[in-house]
Amino acid sequence: MAGKLATLIRLHRWRLDEQQRVLAENLQVLDKHEAALRAIDAWIEEEQAYVRDAPAEHALTYSAFASAVDQRRTTCLKAIETAQGEVAHQRDAVQACYRELRTIELADEARGQREAAERAREERATLDEMAVLGHARRPASGSCR
């Protein structure tokens, strides 16, 4: 039984590592999308500052820029929302995997404690038997001669 639990623990640790790796990848994707959104926002601010200080004819082209960037920003926001959903789902998967691993580890620990208690009980029984036999072999000290 001990071998089976050790194998299960190894398997679940491997699964947990894989789930954590996927979570890390999902977090990197989310960070990438958030960085892209920050870059788009910075680009918009730069263009707005430029148009404020530029001649009036540059303001005419800003509306085309704004609508194109708005589409990019919307796409980026949707990607962030999707990535956040994947991250949340993966976090749940990691937690479930950890709970399974912990359950098996606790079962293995309890089995080890039961085996240790059984060994201690057997040792006490052996020592008690040796004491009884040793006592029985001693000559009686209070006998009449």
QUIJOFEN-V610682 format. One record per run of one state. SS is the DSSP state (@ for helix, = for strand, . for the rest). FROM is the first residue (numbers start at 0). TO is the last residue. If there is no record, write none. Layout:
ss=[SS | SS]
from=[FROM | FROM]
to=[TO | TO]
This chain:
ss=[. | @ | . | @ | .]
from=[0 | 1 | 53 | 55 | 137]
to=[0 | 52 | 54 | 136 | 144]
